[in-house]
Structure formats: structure tokens, C-alpha cells
Amino acid sequence: MPSFKIQSSESPDVTQVTSSPSWQIKLLYDGECPLCLREVNFLKRRDAGRGLVAFVDIADDNYTPEAHGGIDFETAMGRIHAVLSDGTVIKNVEVFRRVYETLGMGWVYAATKLPVIGPIVDAIYGVWANLRLALTGRPNMATIVAERQKRIEGKSQGRCRLSSNSEC
């Protein structure tokens, strides 16, 4: 994507550089889900280093909603989400359709644009999303969220606490 230089009319010596992201869609995925990883690895190969899709692992403890359309961890875990380059947040089957279109494989999900097919596929995806953790042998959502919060809090407190005798 191009970057643009804007000359300030108030101060001709000041130039702002604004640029659009190089990606067209930012895919938020669960890096601890084996089926999700299989799909993401396939999509990364199709992207072939072009950077059309930004892949964001929401399972990474450094994931922050502010950098990703305001989508918090639990919401992202519940349903697949993506952020378009203009900041628009999308979810469910529309995410797959847009990612595949971006990578030149729009025909795979083209039928989901049809008025009858789209809602049916969204409903089927909803069932999958609700059962995904159990079907992949993972703990329930409450446990995953609590474990993540505990890890994050532990990191923010540091690895070593000084006691009254200054030992770690």
C-alpha cells in the first residue's frame, strides 16, 4: 500500500507521513487450536510472504485488544474475528470468505454470499465454534480465560519477589 506525505499549510517545514497497513485483512486466530493452526498454516502458504493477511495469534500472552479492533481475548476465542485495513471488524464465516478472497481463492466461500446459503453456513459455524474447545480436547472457555489471566498477572508481578530476607 502506498504511503502519503502531507505538507502542513500552517507550517510548511512540517511533513507528516501517513501510511496504510501493508495487509488487507488481519486474521485473529487461536494458536492453541490444532485445527485452527492447520488452516492458518495453509493460508500462510497461500499468502506466500506477500503480507496480504496479517496473522495474529490471540493465544499469545502479549495479545492486546487495543491493537486488534478492540476484540478482547474471550470474544476472539468465542468466534473467529478479523480486522480490515480500514479498521472494520468482521466475524464468523465472513472472515473466511474475506481471507480467501484476499488470497485469490474467493470461489471456496462464494456460495456463502447467497441469501439462503450464508445464514445456514453461519449457523453451522456457530455450532462448531460453540463445540470447538471440547472437540479439540481443550478445557472450557472459563478455564482458558482464568489460566491466561493468571499467567499474565504472574508475568506483570515479575519472576522474583523479595521477601523480608531478600531471597528470591
Contacts in CASP RR format, 6 or more apart in sequence:
PFRMAT RR
TARGET T0000
AUTHOR 0000-0000-0000
METHOD contacts of the structure
MODEL  1
MPSFKIQSSESPDVTQVTSSPSWQIKLLYDGECPLCLREVNFLKRRDAGR
GLVAFVDIADDNYTPEAHGGIDFETAMGRIHAVLSDGTVIKNVEVFRRVY
ETLGMGWVYAATKLPVIGPIVDAIYGVWANLRLALTGRPNMATIVAERQK
RIEGKSQGRCRLSSNSEC
1 19 0 8 1.000
1 20 0 8 1.000
1 21 0 8 1.000
1 22 0 8 1.000
1 85 0 8 1.000
2 19 0 8 1.000
2 20 0 8 1.000
3 17 0 8 1.000
3 18 0 8 1.000
3 19 0 8 1.000
3 20 0 8 1.000
4 17 0 8 1.000
4 18 0 8 1.000
4 19 0 8 1.000
5 15 0 8 1.000
5 16 0 8 1.000
5 17 0 8 1.000
6 15 0 8 1.000
6 16 0 8 1.000
6 17 0 8 1.000
6 18 0 8 1.000
7 14 0 8 1.000
7 15 0 8 1.000
8 14 0 8 1.000
8 15 0 8 1.000
8 16 0 8 1.000
20 85 0 8 1.000
21 54 0 8 1.000
21 85 0 8 1.000
22 51 0 8 1.000
23 51 0 8 1.000
23 52 0 8 1.000
23 53 0 8 1.000
23 54 0 8 1.000
23 85 0 8 1.000
24 52 0 8 1.000
24 53 0 8 1.000
24 84 0 8 1.000
24 85 0 8 1.000
24 102 0 8 1.000
25 52 0 8 1.000
25 53 0 8 1.000
25 54 0 8 1.000
25 82 0 8 1.000
25 83 0 8 1.000
25 84 0 8 1.000
25 85 0 8 1.000
25 98 0 8 1.000
25 99 0 8 1.000
25 102 0 8 1.000
26 53 0 8 1.000
26 54 0 8 1.000
26 56 0 8 1.000
26 68 0 8 1.000
26 82 0 8 1.000
26 83 0 8 1.000
26 84 0 8 1.000
26 85 0 8 1.000
27 40 0 8 1.000
27 43 0 8 1.000
27 53 0 8 1.000
27 54 0 8 1.000
27 55 0 8 1.000
27 56 0 8 1.000
27 80 0 8 1.000
27 82 0 8 1.000
27 95 0 8 1.000
27 99 0 8 1.000
28 56 0 8 1.000
28 58 0 8 1.000
28 68 0 8 1.000
28 71 0 8 1.000
28 76 0 8 1.000
28 80 0 8 1.000
28 81 0 8 1.000
28 82 0 8 1.000
28 83 0 8 1.000
29 36 0 8 1.000
29 37 0 8 1.000
29 39 0 8 1.000
29 40 0 8 1.000
29 55 0 8 1.000
29 56 0 8 1.000
29 57 0 8 1.000
29 58 0 8 1.000
29 80 0 8 1.000
30 36 0 8 1.000
30 57 0 8 1.000
30 58 0 8 1.000
30 59 0 8 1.000
30 76 0 8 1.000
30 77 0 8 1.000
31 37 0 8 1.000
31 40 0 8 1.000
31 57 0 8 1.000
31 58 0 8 1.000
31 59 0 8 1.000
31 60 0 8 1.000
32 59 0 8 1.000
32 138 0 8 1.000
33 132 0 8 1.000
33 136 0 8 1.000
33 138 0 8 1.000
34 136 0 8 1.000
35 132 0 8 1.000
35 136 0 8 1.000
40 55 0 8 1.000
43 53 0 8 1.000
43 55 0 8 1.000
43 99 0 8 1.000
43 103 0 8 1.000
44 53 0 8 1.000
44 55 0 8 1.000
46 103 0 8 1.000
46 104 0 8 1.000
46 105 0 8 1.000
47 53 0 8 1.000
47 103 0 8 1.000
52 102 0 8 1.000
52 103 0 8 1.000
53 99 0 8 1.000
53 102 0 8 1.000
53 103 0 8 1.000
56 63 0 8 1.000
56 68 0 8 1.000
57 63 0 8 1.000
58 68 0 8 1.000
58 73 0 8 1.000
58 76 0 8 1.000
58 77 0 8 1.000
61 148 0 8 1.000
61 151 0 8 1.000
61 152 0 8 1.000
61 155 0 8 1.000
63 73 0 8 1.000
63 76 0 8 1.000
65 71 0 8 1.000
65 72 0 8 1.000
65 73 0 8 1.000
68 76 0 8 1.000
68 83 0 8 1.000
69 83 0 8 1.000
69 87 0 8 1.000
69 89 0 8 1.000
70 89 0 8 1.000
71 81 0 8 1.000
71 83 0 8 1.000
71 89 0 8 1.000
73 145 0 8 1.000
73 148 0 8 1.000
74 141 0 8 1.000
74 145 0 8 1.000
75 81 0 8 1.000
77 141 0 8 1.000
77 144 0 8 1.000
77 145 0 8 1.000
78 129 0 8 1.000
78 132 0 8 1.000
78 141 0 8 1.000
79 91 0 8 1.000
79 92 0 8 1.000
79 126 0 8 1.000
79 129 0 8 1.000
80 91 0 8 1.000
80 92 0 8 1.000
80 95 0 8 1.000
80 96 0 8 1.000
80 129 0 8 1.000
81 89 0 8 1.000
81 90 0 8 1.000
81 91 0 8 1.000
81 95 0 8 1.000
82 89 0 8 1.000
82 90 0 8 1.000
82 91 0 8 1.000
82 95 0 8 1.000
82 98 0 8 1.000
82 99 0 8 1.000
83 89 0 8 1.000
83 90 0 8 1.000
84 90 0 8 1.000
84 98 0 8 1.000
90 98 0 8 1.000
92 122 0 8 1.000
92 125 0 8 1.000
92 126 0 8 1.000
92 129 0 8 1.000
93 109 0 8 1.000
93 112 0 8 1.000
93 118 0 8 1.000
93 121 0 8 1.000
93 122 0 8 1.000
93 125 0 8 1.000
94 112 0 8 1.000
96 109 0 8 1.000
96 112 0 8 1.000
97 106 0 8 1.000
97 109 0 8 1.000
97 110 0 8 1.000
97 112 0 8 1.000
97 113 0 8 1.000
100 106 0 8 1.000
100 108 0 8 1.000
100 109 0 8 1.000
101 109 0 8 1.000
111 117 0 8 1.000
111 118 0 8 1.000
111 121 0 8 1.000
112 118 0 8 1.000
112 121 0 8 1.000
112 122 0 8 1.000
128 135 0 8 1.000
133 139 0 8 1.000
133 140 0 8 1.000
133 141 0 8 1.000
133 144 0 8 1.000
134 140 0 8 1.000
138 144 0 8 1.000
139 147 0 8 1.000
159 168 0 8 1.000
160 168 0 8 1.000
161 168 0 8 1.000
162 168 0 8 1.000
END
